[in-house]
C-alpha cells in the first residue's frame, strides 16, 4: 500500500453559499437543467469540477449531492462595447437525473426556492491548462447515461469558445472535439443541441436502437479508434463497466484516456472518506483515494477497475 | 438597544486538565485532517479540532460502498482508513500544530499495546493537547471490545494513563446495555473526560437485489437520527460520573448544543453536520453567547447538567398560571 499524503488535496477554492433557483427545467426524460446564481463560484469553476448541492434546511434527504458543472452563464452582456463584453459569469448550470430521494425533491423546486451549495470541488480536466504546448488534433469525449454533463464546458473551452476559471491563459488546444454518447433510449439523450451548437461532432448510441447506433457506446469508440482521424485524447464519464471498457480500448490503441469517476459522495470536500476508488501507485500496489479531492478525473491507466 | 453593555459570556470550558476557549469541537472522522476545511471554516474559532483516528500502521479501510444515507442520518463503515502514525506526524500534525486551535488526537488499536505505543509516540508532541481513545469504532474487528467490556475499558485507559502525561478522553459506544458502567470504568481507569456517543450500529438493505448497501454489511449510524439516543446517554453518564462529558450525536444547530449542555455535557463535538453543512460550527459559535444569555448564564458551566426532571409535564401544565 502506498502512503498518499491525504492532506495535500484540499478544496482550497471552495465557497459555501445559499442560492436561489433561477431555472429548473426538463431537458430529457427524467433529466433536468438547474440554474443557480452564484457569481463567486461561477468565476472559479473549471470544466470537470463539481459542486455539492443540498436542499436547504432539510434533514431527509440529509446529505448534499455532487453535480458536475454543465456550464456557466452570463447575466448581462455589454453590447455597446466592441467586441461585446461578457463581463464575468453570474452563476452556473448543472444537469441531473431524477433518480432517488433527493433528485425527486429537487425536480419539484421552483425559481426562488433556496438551495445550499459548495464548490468548486475536485480537480477537473487538466487538458487545456497544462497542455499549452501540445495541440491535440482530436479530443474524443465518451459519455454513458448522465455522464455527458461534464463535457459541454470542456468542449467549449477546448474549442476556444469560452473561458472558465480565474487562471488566464487557458487556451484553445484542440482542433476537433467529438462526443460518443450512449443512453438507454432516445428520450434520455439530453443536451445534444448544446453540443452541436458548440461544434462538437456528436455520435449517438442507444440500447434499444431508438436513435443512433443500436448497441453500446463502446462500439462507436472502437469505430473511431480504427477510423480516419482517430482521437489522440479520450475523456470518459459514465457507468463504471463502460468506463473500464473504454479505458481498455484506449490502452489497446495507445491513446491517453482520462475518466471522471461517479462514486457516491457524502461531503465532497475530503473529510468523510466515502468516495474512494482503488488507484494504483508506482510500486505495483494500490490505495483507496478520495475521488472528491484527488479526482474525480483520473488517468484511466491508474484505476484498478 | 438600551446602550448598556451586553453582558459578557465566558465561553471557555474546563475538561479536567484541558481548558478550551469554547465548548464547540469537531468530531474525529468528520473533519479530515483540518486542512480540507480551511476554505470553508475559520479553524481558529473552534474549541478544538479532532482529526481522523490514527492507528500505528497504515490502514486501507473498508471496500466501497462505505456510507449510505438513511432517514435524517447516514451509515458509515469507513474502517479507519488512515496512513498510520508516521505519516500523521510527518504530514498532518505540523499543519495542525500551526493552527491557533488545539488539536486532540484520536487513536485506535487492536490491543492495549497499540494504544500505549501511540500514546508514547504522541507524548512528546507539543501540538497534541490531549488524546481521545477511540474504543468504540464499530467498523473494525476488535475495535469496539474496549468500549463494551468495562474491565477492558478500565485497563486500556490505565495503560495509556501510565504512558502519557497528556489529558485522556475515552470515546464511548452507545452499543452497550449500560453506558454509565463504561463511563465509570473509564473514569476509574484515569480518564480526564469521556466523549459520547460514537455511532449506533445499524444496516441498510437493497431488497430488490437482496444485498446490503454497505460493503461491510453493518455500519455506524450518525446524524440527527441518533440525537435522542445521544442525549439519553449523556444524561445517564452525567448521573454516574463526575468527570466532564463531551456530547456527540446529531449536533448541527445551537438548539442541539444547548440541549446537550443542559443534559450534562460540558462541551460538544459536531460530527456528521460537517458533511452536509460545512460551516455548522461557525453558525453555532455565532449564536452561542445569546443562547447562554437566554438562560441567564455568564459562563458555559452555569448551564451544564442543569436539567430539571421535576419540570416534566409539558406545555399543558405551563399554561396554568
Interface residues (C-beta under 8 A of the other chain):
Chain A: X1 X3 X4 X5 X6 X7 X8 X9 X10 X11 X12 X13 X14 X15 X16 X54 X59 X60 X61 X62 X63 X64 X101 X116 X118 X263 X264 X266 X267 X269 X270 X271 X272 X273 X274 X275 X276 X277 X287 X288 X293
Chain B: X29 X30 X31 X32 X33 X34 X35 X36 X37 X38 X39 X40 X52 X58 X60 X61 X64 X65 X66 X67 X69 X71 X72 X73 X74 X76 X78 X81 X83 X84 X87 X91 X92 X95 X223 X224 X272 X274 X275 X276 X277 X278 X279
